[in-house]
Amino acid sequence: MKDNLMLLAAGIICALLAWAFFAYFQNAAFTILLLIFAITVLAKPVKSKFSHSKKKPNK
């Protein structure tokens, strides 16, 4: 029962945060989400490029 209430509370908080984000930023919200997506997609190959050079081969 306690887990169900915690899950319900987390869902309500996430819904309120999403509403506040779109209500505050309005038309710019989709631009912000697109920028976050683009930065994430571009950062992953850069991270993997630099992390491979630091790994030691297994013997």
C-alpha positions in Angstrom: 0.0 0.0 0.0 2.8 2.4 0.9 4.6 1.7 -2.4 1.4 2.4 -4.3 1.0 5.8 -2.6 4.7 6.7 -3.2 4.3 5.8 -6.9 1.1 7.9 -7.2 2.9 10.8 -5.5 5.9 10.5 -7.9 3.5 10.4 -10.8 1.7 13.5 -9.7 4.9 15.4 -9.1 6.2 14.5 -12.5 2.9 15.6 -14.1 3.0 18.9 -12.3 6.7 19.5 -13.3 5.9 18.7 -16.9 2.9 21.1 -16.8 5.0 23.8 -15.3 7.7 23.4 -17.9 5.3 23.7 -20.8 3.3 26.4 -19.2 6.3 28.5 -18.4 8.3 28.1 -21.6 5.3 27.7 -24.0 6.5 27.7 -27.6 10.2 27.6 -26.6 9.7 24.3 -24.7 10.0 22.2 -27.9 13.2 24.0 -28.8 14.7 23.4 -25.4 13.8 19.7 -25.6 15.3 19.5 -29.1 18.5 21.1 -27.9 18.7 18.6 -25.0 18.2 15.7 -27.4 20.8 17.0 -29.9 23.4 17.6 -27.2 22.8 14.1 -25.7 23.1 12.5 -29.1 26.3 14.4 -30.0 27.9 13.9 -26.6 27.7 10.1 -26.5 30.1 9.5 -29.4 32.5 12.0 -28.0 32.4 10.3 -24.6 33.0 6.9 -26.1 35.9 8.2 -28.2 37.8 9.4 -25.2 36.8 6.6 -22.9 38.3 3.9 -25.2 41.7 5.5 -25.1 42.0 5.1 -21.3 41.0 1.4 -21.1 43.8 -1.1 -20.6 43.6 -4.3 -22.6 42.7 -7.5 -20.6 45.4 -10.2 -20.5 
